[in-house]
Amino acid sequence: MKSKINEQKYSSDSKGKFLFIRHGQTVCNSDKNYKERKINPDYLDSHLSKKGIKQTKELNNTIKILKIESIYVSPLYRSLETVKYMLEGSSNFKGEIIVHPLIIECPNCIDDFIYDINKTKNDFKDLNVNWSIFDESVRKYQNWDINFYYFEYFNRLSDTQKKIKHQKLLDLYNKKDMDNLKKEIANEMPKIIFADEGLQPFESFKHVYSRFLEFKKFLSEKHKDSLDNFDSKVIIVTHGDFLGVITNKYLYENDDINSFA
């Protein structure tokens, strides 16, 4: 899905409570070969590129002048890296960094799959990230391992189809055969990500948008006491396609979610 997101210079007096930020460029994003980007095993849960780190550090000056209540971040590695670098040197941030499962990318490349969530937790332990909402939420998805919880979102697959694909990956993961896990995910990409008819992603835009509505409700309840205080911000670090769906003019203005593709 291609969608141009409105990119504007942000100023601290801009109105709005919630600021959505796309992660910095990744090693996968920097590869000009689109086919390679989809299936190269080395791009699984891709990290930021040097350019992406530079982009993210450039947010420092903006972050320093903001009063930030909380930061919500996708569990994918690149999103947590983005938070790490954008907060570098920002000692005034006293809020929480919270991982939320609903704002993960809608998978369409190999970098949209989690590699090892326990390794991710360990790598970012110095950020004092709060994983409790993530852990509690994904425990409810009892059919899926925590590293593959997003199979819950593949609404274009039957439960049987999802379970077969999930078990195939889980068998490799349980053997700690990570190199073959990468290769298997790469080999399965066309079958895992795309349905047979028209190369439609296994997660429909309607389902992505329903995730956003659920997250929006969560934000409204969590920050209900400060919704009108625009001087205090909440930052959400997420992904390009996710943002493309939720900022789509047709989807945003249409109340009937059942009419979405």
VOBA-1610 file (N, C-alpha, C; in pm, whole numbers, padded with zeros to 5 digits, always signed):
BEGIN
Met+00082-00118+00000Met+00000+00000+00000Met+00087+00124+00000Lys+00058+00218-00091Lys+00134+00341-00094Lys+00045+00454-00045Ser+00096+00531+00046Ser+00019+00643+00098Ser+00115+00751+00141Lys+00091+00873+00094Lys+00179+00983+00132Lys+00133+01041+00262Ile+00215+01032+00363Ile+00182+01086+00494Ile+00226+01231+00501Asn+00144+01314+00556Asn+00175+01456+00564Asn+00294+01479+00657Glu+00404+01527+00601Glu+00524+01551+00680Glu+00539+01702+00703Gln+00529+01744+00827Gln+00540+01884+00861Gln+00641+01902+00973Lys+00704+02020+00974Lys+00789+02055+01087Lys+00700+02077+01208Tyr+00736+02016+01318Tyr+00653+02025+01437Tyr+00704+02136+01527Ser+00614+02213+01582Ser+00652+02315+01680Ser+00580+02285+01810Ser+00638+02328+01920Ser+00584+02293+02051Ser+00448+02356+02078Asp+00412+02460+02002Asp+00282+02523+02025Asp+00173+02467+01932Ser+00207+02364+01854Ser+00107+02300+01769Ser+00001+02233+01856Lys-00124+02244+01815Lys-00232+02180+01891Lys-00231+02031+01864Gly-00287+01958+01957Gly-00292+01813+01943Gly-00228+01746+02063Lys-00287+01640+02106Lys-00240+01568+02223Lys-00146+01454+02186Phe-00179+01384+02077Phe-00108+01262+02041Phe-00024+01283+01915Leu+00104+01255+01926Leu+00197+01272+01814Leu+00241+01134+01765Phe+00210+01104+01640Phe+00248+00977+01580Phe+00377+00994+01501Ile+00473+00908+01528Ile+00604+00916+01464Ile+00636+00782+01397Arg+00679+00786+01272Arg+00728+00665+01206Arg+00873+00644+01247His+00912+00519+01266His+01050+00485+01299His+01147+00538+01192Gly+01276+00545+01226Gly+01378+00586+01129Gly+01399+00480+01022Gln+01475+00518+00920Gln+01505+00424+00811Gln+01576+00300+00865Thr+01539+00183+00813Thr+01604+00059+00853Thr+01701+00013+00744Val+01782-00087+00780Val+01871-00148+00682Val+01788-00205+00567Cys+01675-00265+00601Cys+01586-00319+00498Cys+01530-00208+00409Asn+01483-00098+00469Asn+01429+00014+00391Asn+01529+00070+00292Ser+01657+00064+00329Ser+01761+00126+00245Ser+01795+00042+00122Asp+01750-00083+00118Asp+01776-00170+00004Asp+01681-00131-00110Lys+01737-00093-00224Lys+01656-00048-00337Lys+01591-00163-00413Asn+01636-00286-00386Asn+01579-00403-00451Asn+01456-00447-00372Tyr+01337-00413-00422Tyr+01215-00437-00344Tyr+01191-00585-00319Lys+01222-00668-00418Lys+01204-00812-00399Lys+01296-00863-00288Glu+01420-00815-00289Glu+01516-00856-00186Glu+01470-00811-00048Arg+01412-00693-00043Arg+01362-00640+00084Arg+01255-00730+00144Lys+01177-00794+00060Lys+01069-00877+00109Lys+01117-01010+00166Ile+01227-01065+00111Ile+01258-01206+00142Ile+01399-01231+00193Asn+01484-01128+00204Asn+01621-01149+00253Asn+01617-01186+00401Pro+01663-01307+00438Pro+01655-01350+00579Pro+01727-01257+00675Asp+01830-01186+00627Asp+01905-01097+00714Asp+01824-00975+00757Tyr+01711-00952+00692Tyr+01629-00836+00724Tyr+01519-00866+00825Leu+01514-00986+00877Leu+01412-01022+00976Leu+01421-00927+01096Asp+01309-00859+01128Asp+01305-00762+01239Asp+01421-00663+01227Ser+01431-00601+01111Ser+01547-00518+01073Ser+01576-00405+01172His+01706-00377+01189His+01751-00267+01274His+01759-00139+01193Leu+01778-00027+01262Leu+01796+00100+01193Leu+01927+00103+01117Ser+01924+00171+01003Ser+02047+00196+00928Ser+02119+00315+00990Lys+02239+00344+00943Lys+02313+00462+00992Lys+02232+00588+00965Lys+02169+00593+00846Lys+02085+00709+00815Lys+01966+00716+00909Gly+01908+00600+00942Gly+01793+00597+01032Gly+01828+00645+01172Ile+01946+00607+01219Ile+01993+00654+01350Ile+02010+00805+01349Lys+02070+00856+01239Lys+02089+01001+01225Lys+01954+01073+01223Gln+01859+01019+01146Gln+01725+01079+01139Gln+01662+01087+01279Thr+01675+00979+01352Thr+01611+00970+01483Thr+01676+01064+01583Lys+01808+01074+01579Lys+01878+01165+01669Lys+01841+01310+01643Glu+01801+01339+01518Glu+01760+01476+01484Glu+01631+01517+01554Leu+01558+01418+01610Leu+01438+01449+01687Leu+01470+01502+01827Asn+01596+01488+01868Asn+01636+01525+02004Asn+01592+01666+02042Asn+01618+01762+01952Asn+01589+01902+01985Asn+01441+01925+02004Thr+01357+01856+01925Thr+01212+01869+01942Thr+01168+01804+02072Ile+01221+01684+02099Ile+01182+01611+02219Ile+01217+01691+02345Lys+01330+01757+02343Lys+01377+01830+02462Lys+01284+01943+02502Ile+01210+02000+02405Ile+01124+02115+02438Ile+00981+02073+02468Leu+00954+01943+02460Leu+00818+01895+02485Leu+00803+01842+02626Lys+00685+01859+02681Lys+00647+01790+02804Lys+00575+01664+02762Ile+00637+01549+02786Ile+00584+01422+02736Ile+00532+01336+02851Glu+00406+01299+02846Glu+00347+01213+02949Glu+00396+01069+02934Ser+00382+01017+02812Ser+00414+00877+02786Ser+00457+00860+02641Ile+00531+00752+02617Ile+00565+00712+02481Ile+00517+00570+02462Tyr+00435+00549+02358Tyr+00392+00414+02322Tyr+00469+00370+02198Val+00512+00245+02198Val+00601+00200+02093Val+00564+00059+02049Ser+00578+00034+01920Ser+00558-00100+01864Ser+00666-00194+01918Pro+00639-00326+01926Pro+00739-00421+01975Pro+00849-00454+01875Leu+00839-00405+01751Leu+00944-00434+01654Leu+01072-00358+01689Tyr+01185-00419+01659Tyr+01315-00371+01706Tyr+01341-00226+01665Arg+01309-00194+01540Arg+01339-00061+01486Arg+01265+00050+01559Ser+01146+00018+01610Ser+01068+00120+01682Ser+01132+00151+01817Leu+01176+00048+01886Leu+01243+00068+02014Leu+01377+00138+01995Glu+01448+00106+01887Glu+01572+00179+01856Glu+01542+00327+01835Thr+01432+00356+01767Thr+01394+00494+01741Thr+01373+00570+01872Val+01303+00507+01967Val+01282+00570+02097Val+01415+00591+02168Lys+01501+00492+02164Lys+01631+00501+02230Lys+01709+00623+02181Tyr+01718+00638+02050Tyr+01801+00745+01995Tyr+01734+00882+02003Met+01601+00885+01994Met+01536+01016+02000Met+01538+01072+02143Leu+01554+00984+02243Leu+01561+01030+02381Leu+01705+01051+02429Glu+01801+01018+02346Glu+01941+01029+02386Glu+01972+01172+02431Gly+02014+01186+02554Gly+02048+01318+02607Gly+01929+01399+02655Ser+01808+01340+02651Ser+01687+01412+02694Ser+01653+01375+02838Ser+01727+01431+02931Ser+01710+01395+03072Ser+01579+01447+03131Asn+01509+01536+03056Asn+01384+01592+03108Asn+01266+01497+03092Phe+01282+01389+03017Phe+01172+01295+03001Phe+01159+01209+03126Lys+01044+01218+03192Lys+01020+01144+03316Lys+00904+01046+03303Gly+00846+01037+03184Gly+00730+00952+03165Gly+00766+00807+03143Glu+00665+00727+03103Glu+00684+00585+03079Glu+00701+00558+02930Ile+00781+00455+02898Ile+00789+00400+02764Ile+00715+00267+02767Ile+00608+00258+02690Ile+00517+00144+02699Ile+00507+00075+02563Val+00535-00054+02561Val+00520-00132+02437Val+00375-00174+02424His+00317-00148+02307His+00176-00184+02285His+00165-00271+02160Pro+00099-00387+02170Pro+00094-00481+02057Pro+00010-00433+01940Leu-00086-00344+01963Leu-00180-00306+01858Leu-00119-00216+01751Ile-00003-00157+01778Ile+00053-00061+01683Ile+00171-00120+01605Ile+00180-00254+01602Ile+00280-00320+01518Ile+00244-00297+01371Glu+00343-00310+01284Glu+00321-00291+01141Glu+00226-00397+01086Cys+00153-00362+00978Cys+00080-00464+00904Cys+00181-00535+00814Pro+00207-00663+00838Pro+00321-00731+00774Pro+00312-00735+00622Asn+00418-00689+00555Asn+00427-00714+00412Asn+00571-00734+00366Cys+00666-00731+00459Cys+00806-00762+00429Cys+00862-00846+00545Ile+00975-00908+00523Ile+01032-00995+00626Ile+01071-00916+00751Asp+01099-00786+00736Asp+01137-00707+00854Asp+01018-00680+00946Asp+00898-00718+00903Asp+00779-00695+00985Asp+00749-00812+01079Phe+00842-00909+01085Phe+00827-01023+01175Phe+00924-01011+01292Ile+00877-01039+01413Ile+00963-01038+01531Ile+01061-01154+01523Tyr+01185-01127+01560Tyr+01289-01231+01558Tyr+01292-01305+01692Asp+01311-01230+01800Asp+01320-01291+01933Asp+01283-01184+02035Ile+01160-01189+02084Ile+01112-01082+02171Ile+01189-01076+02303Asn+01236-01190+02352Asn+01313-01189+02477Asn+01448-01120+02458Lys+01509-01139+02340Lys+01633-01068+02310Lys+01606-00918+02299Thr+01496-00882+02237Thr+01459-00741+02226Thr+01441-00679+02364Lys+01371-00749+02452Lys+01352-00699+02588Lys+01487-00676+02658Asn+01577-00770+02642Asn+01707-00761+02706Asn+01790-00647+02646Asp+01785-00631+02515Asp+01864-00527+02449Asp+01824-00386+02491Phe+01697-00369+02530Phe+01649-00235+02565Phe+01615-00223+02714Lys+01675-00307+02796Lys+01644-00304+02939Lys+01687-00173+03004Asp+01792-00108+02949Asp+01838+00019+03006Asp+01739+00133+02984Leu+01644+00113+02891Leu+01542+00215+02868Leu+01430+00208+02972Asn+01432+00103+03055Asn+01325+00081+03153Asn+01187+00078+03087Val+01179+00000+02980Val+01055-00012+02904Val+00953-00093+02985Asn+00829-00047+02980Asn+00719-00118+03044Asn+00656-00214+02941Trp+00672-00344+02964Trp+00620-00446+02873Trp+00489-00507+02924Ser+00435-00455+03033Ser+00322-00524+03099Ser+00198-00530+03011Ile+00166-00422+02940Ile+00047-00422+02853Ile+00067-00520+02739Phe+00186-00520+02682Phe+00217-00615+02575Phe+00201-00758+02625Asp+00266-00789+02737Asp+00264-00926+02789Asp+00122-00972+02823Glu+00048-00883+02888Glu-00089-00918+02927Glu-00178-00938+02805Ser-00160-00853+02705Ser-00245-00860+02586Ser-00219-00986+02506Val-00091-01016+02483Val-00061-01131+02395Val-00088-01264+02465Arg-00092-01264+02597Arg-00129-01388+02668Arg-00272-01430+02635Lys-00354-01333+02597Lys-00493-01363+02562Lys-00502-01435+02428Tyr-00397-01420+02346Tyr-00394-01489+02217Tyr-00333-01628+02239Gln-00410-01714+02297Gln-00357-01841+02349Gln-00307-01936+02240Asn-00350-01915+02117Asn-00310-02006+02009Asn-00170-01977+01956Trp-00113-01862+01995Trp+00010-01818+01929Trp+00123-01795+02029Asp+00243-01833+01989Asp+00362-01800+02067Asp+00380-01648+02069Ile+00443-01597+02173Ile+00458-01452+02188Ile+00532-01388+02071Asn+00626-01461+02010Asn+00700-01407+01896Asn+00616-01400+01769Phe+00504-01472+01767Phe+00419-01476+01649Phe+00276-01436+01683Tyr+00261-01349+01783Tyr+00127-01313+01831Tyr+00042-01248+01723Tyr+00108-01184+01626Tyr+00036-01109+01522Tyr-00037-01203+01426Phe-00017-01335+01437Phe-00101-01427+01361Phe-00248-01407+01397Glu-00274-01357+01517Glu-00410-01325+01559Glu-00474-01225+01464Tyr-00393-01141+01399Tyr-00445-01034+01315Tyr-00465-01076+01169Phe-00423-01197+01133Phe-00434-01243+00993Phe-00577-01288+00965Asn-00665-01191+00952Asn-00808-01221+00942Asn-00849-01280+00807Arg-00761-01280+00711Arg-00794-01341+00581Arg-00755-01489+00574Leu-00701-01541+00683Leu-00668-01684+00689Leu-00765-01755+00784Ser-00791-01879+00755Ser-00870-01959+00849Ser-00783-01994+00969Asp-00846-02033+01078Asp-00770-02074+01197Asp-00679-02192+01166Thr-00727-02283+01083Thr-00645-02399+01047Thr-00522-02357+00970Gln-00537-02268+00873Gln-00423-02219+00795Gln-00321-02150+00885Lys-00370-02069+00976Lys-00279-01997+01066Lys-00203-02095+01156Lys-00273-02195+01207Lys-00210-02291+01298Lys-00101-02372+01228Ile-00123-02408+01103Ile-00022-02484+01028Ile+00104-02401+01009Lys+00088-02275+00967Lys+00203-02188+00944Lys+00275-02157+01076His+00195-02133+01179His+00250-02101+01310His+00333-02217+01364Gln+00281-02338+01353Gln+00352-02455+01405Gln+00483-02477+01332Lys+00484-02454+01203Lys+00605-02471+01123Lys+00716-02379+01173Leu+00680-02256+01202Leu+00779-02161+01254Leu+00816-02192+01399Leu+00717-02232+01477Leu+00741-02259+01618Leu+00835-02379+01637Asp+00824-02478+01550Asp+00912-02595+01559Asp+01058-02553+01546Leu+01085-02462+01453Leu+01222-02413+01435Leu+01265-02328+01554Tyr+01174-02245+01602Tyr+01208-02157+01713Tyr+01239-02238+01839Asn+01162-02340+01865Asn+01183-02423+01984Asn+01315-02499+01978Lys+01363-02524+01857Lys+01494-02589+01841Lys+01608-02488+01851Lys+01572-02360+01868Lys+01670-02251+01870Lys+01752-02248+01741Asp+01689-02292+01634Asp+01755-02296+01504Asp+01725-02166+01431Met+01785-02057+01481Met+01747-01925+01435Met+01784-01897+01289Asp+01896-01951+01243Asp+01933-01930+01103Asp+01829-01992+01010Asn+01786-02114+01045Asn+01684-02178+00963Asn+01547-02115+00982Leu+01524-02058+01101Leu+01399-01984+01122Leu+01392-01866+01026Lys+01501-01793+01015Lys+01506-01680+00922Lys+01478-01725+00779Lys+01545-01835+00740Lys+01529-01884+00604Lys+01386-01932+00579Glu+01329-01997+00680Glu+01193-02049+00664Glu+01092-01936+00650Ile+01109-01833+00731Ile+01019-01719+00719Ile+01035-01655+00582Ala+01161-01644+00535Ala+01184-01588+00402Ala+01120-01673+00293Asn+01135-01805+00304Asn+01077-01896+00205Asn+00924-01892+00207Glu+00870-01868+00326Glu+00724-01871+00342Glu+00660-01735+00318Met+00742-01631+00297Met+00688-01496+00289Met+00570-01482+00193Pro+00583-01528+00067Pro+00468-01509-00024Pro+00343-01580+00027Lys+00362-01693+00098Lys+00247-01768+00146Lys+00198-01716+00281Ile+00290-01664+00362Ile+00252-01612+00492Ile+00183-01476+00479Ile+00237-01392+00391Ile+00189-01254+00385Ile+00076-01236+00286Phe+00079-01307+00174Phe-00019-01279+00071Phe-00114-01395+00048Ala-00241-01363+00037Ala-00339-01462-00002Ala-00326-01488-00152Asp-00394-01590-00199Asp-00378-01629-00339Asp-00441-01530-00436Glu-00550-01470-00396Glu-00623-01385-00489Glu-00573-01242-00482Gly-00511-01196-00589Gly-00476-01055-00602Gly-00369-01007-00507Leu-00288-01097-00454Leu-00180-01058-00362Leu-00230-00970-00249Gln-00343-01007-00192Gln-00397-00931-00079Gln-00326-00973+00049Pro-00281-00877+00131Pro-00221-00913+00259Pro-00318-00995+00344Phe-00263-01082+00429Phe-00348-01165+00513Phe-00423-01081+00617Glu-00370-00965+00650Glu-00445-00873+00736Glu-00504-00765+00648Ser-00635-00755+00647Ser-00702-00655+00563Ser-00685-00515+00621Phe-00705-00415+00536Phe-00700-00277+00584Phe-00806-00252+00690Lys-00920-00318+00672Lys-01027-00304+00772Lys-00980-00350+00908His-00906-00461+00911His-00859-00513+01038His-00752-00422+01098Val-00664-00370+01013Val-00562-00275+01061Val-00631-00155+01125Tyr-00734-00105+01057Tyr-00805+00012+01109Tyr-00879-00021+01238Ser-00931-00142+01248Ser-00999-00181+01372Ser-00900-00188+01488Arg-00776-00228+01459Arg-00670-00224+01562Arg-00648-00082+01610Phe-00643+00009+01513Phe-00624+00149+01548Phe-00738+00202+01635Leu-00862+00167+01599Leu-00976+00214+01678Leu-00970+00160+01821Glu-00925+00037+01835Glu-00910-00021+01969Glu-00800+00052+02046Phe-00691+00083+01978Phe-00581+00157+02042Phe-00626+00300+02076Lys-00702+00361+01987Lys-00753+00496+02010Lys-00841+00500+02135Lys-00925+00398+02150Lys-01010+00390+02270Lys-00924+00374+02394Phe-00820+00291+02385Phe-00728+00273+02497Phe-00664+00406+02536Leu-00616+00482+02437Leu-00552+00611+02466Leu-00650+00707+02533Ser-00771+00711+02482Ser-00871+00803+02538Ser-00901+00773+02684Glu-00907+00645+02716Glu-00934+00606+02855Glu-00812+00626+02944Lys-00697+00590+02892Lys-00573+00600+02970Lys-00538+00745+03002His-00567+00835+02911His-00527+00976+02927His-00649+01068+02937Lys-00760+01015+02989Lys-00884+01091+02994Lys-00873+01216+03079Asp-00786+01216+03180Asp-00775+01332+03269Asp-00692+01444+03209Ser-00626+01418+03097Ser-00541+01523+03039Ser-00565+01541+02889Leu-00679+01491+02837Leu-00705+01497+02693Leu-00705+01640+02639Asp-00751+01735+02719Asp-00759+01874+02673Asp-00633+01954+02702Asn-00536+01890+02764Asn-00411+01959+02795Asn-00312+01935+02681Phe-00312+02025+02582Phe-00227+02008+02466Phe-00081+02042+02494Asp-00056+02101+02611Asp+00084+02130+02647Asp+00158+02003+02687Ser+00085+01902+02723Ser+00143+01774+02764Ser+00113+01671+02655Lys+00218+01612+02597Lys+00203+01529+02479Lys+00216+01380+02509Val+00156+01301+02421Val+00175+01156+02420Val+00229+01119+02282Ile+00340+01048+02280Ile+00405+01011+02154Ile+00381+00864+02124Ile+00351+00835+01998Ile+00331+00697+01953Ile+00432+00671+01841Val+00521+00574+01863Val+00622+00539+01762Val+00578+00410+01694Thr+00547+00421+01565Thr+00490+00307+01494Thr+00548+00299+01353His+00464+00261+01253His+00517+00219+01123His+00445+00286+01006Gly+00511+00284+00891Gly+00462+00355+00774Gly+00329+00307+00720Asp+00315+00176+00699Asp+00189+00126+00644Asp+00075+00139+00744Phe+00105+00117+00871Phe+00004+00137+00976Phe-00045+00282+00973Leu+00048+00376+00966Leu+00011+00518+00960Leu-00063+00550+00831Gly-00023+00485+00721Gly-00091+00507+00594Gly-00237+00468+00599Val-00267+00359+00668Val-00406+00314+00681Val-00485+00410+00769Ile-00430+00444+00886Ile-00511+00521+00982Ile-00526+00667+00943Thr-00442+00716+00849Thr-00456+00855+00804Thr-00522+00863+00667Asn-00567+00748+00614Asn-00637+00747+00487Asn-00768+00823+00500Lys-00788+00923+00414Lys-00902+01013+00427Lys-01035+00937+00419Tyr-01043+00841+00327Tyr-01168+00766+00312Tyr-01200+00686+00439Leu-01098+00616+00491Leu-01121+00534+00610Leu-01155+00621+00730Tyr-01082+00732+00743Tyr-01098+00815+00862Tyr-01235+00883+00866Glu-01289+00915+00748Glu-01415+00990+00745Glu-01537+00898+00733Asn-01514+00769+00710Asn-01624+00676+00692Asn-01648+00600+00822Asp-01767+00615+00877Asp-01798+00553+01005Asp-01826+00403+00994Asp-01857+00356+00873Asp-01895+00216+00855Asp-01771+00133+00827Ile-01713+00074+00929Ile-01589+00000+00912Ile-01609-00123+00824Asn-01730-00172+00813Asn-01757-00290+00731Asn-01747-00261+00582Ser-01740-00133+00545Ser-01726-00099+00405Ser-01580-00093+00360Phe-01487-00113+00456Phe-01345-00104+00422Phe-01301-00230+00350Ala-01195-00216+00270Ala-01139-00330+00196Ala-01072-00427+00291
//
